[in-house]
Amino acid sequence: MNVFATEAGTDLYEHATTHGKAHIASLFKQNPKRFEEFSFSIDGMLLDLSKQRITHKTLDLLCAIAREKKLDQWISDLFSGKKINTSEDRPALHTALRTPKYQSLLLEGTNIIDQVHENLDRMEKLVNQIHAKQWLGCTGDAIDTIVNIGVGGSDLGPFMACKALCDFTTENSSRIDLHFVSSMDGSHISSLLDKLDPTRTLFVISSKSFTTIDTLCNAETALEWLKRSYSPEGIDQDLIVARHFIGVSATPKKMIEWGIPDSNHLYFWDWTGGRYSMWSTIGLPIALRIGMDNFRSMLAGAHEMDTHFHDTPFEQNLPVLLAMVGIWNINFLCITAHAILPYDGRLSHLPSYLEQLEMESNGKNTTRSNERVGYNTCPVLWGEIGTNAQHAFYQLLHQGTIPVMCDFITSAVRYEGPNNIELKRQHQLNLSNCLAQSQILALGDTVIEGAENAPIYKRYQGNQPCTTLLLDKLTPHTFGMLIALYEHKVFVQSVIWDINPFDQWGVELGKTIATGLLPALTGECEKPSLDSSTLGLIEHINRTN
Ligand code: F6P
């Protein structure tokens, strides 16, 4: 099955054979206006695609493919709440989570925009209560430490956003100490609990399903820690849970079963995919970190990107262009590695967030009509703060043997005001590195005179396709735009590849098998029938214990 066996696809294969090998440096030589012609902007954000291996014809043909795949209809289905997550029989309505209050969207007769805002208001009350030191622990001390326990989408988005927006704390929110616990092996929680005061600590148990074992085992450990701390006072478990636990889930019944009372619940809905959920009440840690006004500003930024995505012709549409250039690289130039390189330490967790967003969404080999794909889908994605990665894996980007497409992400303005002169200088240095690296990666050592005389081990071949995403400034608003941009990019690529980006069946088998192996490790089952490697490892572990 090849989704590119169409008129536009065939034209693009042909175009790739004739033009795909052109070096980016020669494209710049041929057309000195590349930047003007291949950079696109909306308020607060610029997308520079001029260092990609594209021409106007490439973009025209890519847009023709998007039209062939009826992308406009898919976009409309996404926003209107059609059940496009077919394998789970539900819509994917993360866009509704950032839709303004005055709009409406009916889902089975209910206006879900009202529901969204009721829940945001409920979250706001809770945030204000904690910020005002009115949420008290069992002994009457005000809570000043929050521990978010979650994993995957119930961790990565809030974790990343809290770091990204660390400059936007308010007077009240900066008094809160915020921690994230996700690892199943106990590493995060064990090192944390020693440092915390149980009387002032509140745990937020974030889990869409409220069945994820990683989260539940950490939650149990937290509860036992609190019970032990409160045992001298003889405080009973129900009170401990009521004062020290909040649950955030799309499955209230499970929160009740775990013991969290209704009053401590925040809700979201099954039509919110885990990796698309930071806009919902899963974003509670973000709101606690930056305050509700800033949280709403982040939602407004995402909504602005939604509107742009929904209303703008493909030729000027940032998510569509970003996605289609990715399709060109992956399916026509056979580039299957993608580096995410933020030149901003505040975006240090963006690569791991995008790893889940992209690879859990589009890392699939089956089409919507249940056929094996005959083409590449999601590339391998990884990344690191750009300037740090320069001292780590850039060697491979510059002189390795595999082609890698690179996203450079930074902002033009940082560290304003007369007291920030040194830091502003550091930012300029950082920007010069960002620009230098994308320049060399794309154009190679043609950027310096006489490079051809250097020995071969000193040469830089370049031609690694680079995108630069330049924010005017990193604010809650532009950050919301940035994340929504990537969400929609992923959606567009899924449409072209004919895959469902909203399920994740590939993560299920591991959970089942792990549950089955546990008794062999705890000694509850003698000799399981297993492959020799797994059995050998179990026996070695048991002998060593
Ligand atoms: O195992 C994968 C996954 O289902 C992700 O899709 C999800 O974000 C994560 O686990 C956590 O799930 P939950 O929020 O239900 O605990």
Residues whose N, C-alpha, C, O or C-beta is under 5 A from the ligand:
A	BS01	F6P	V151 G152 G153 S154 S206 S207 K208 S209 F210 T212 G274 R275 Q504 V507
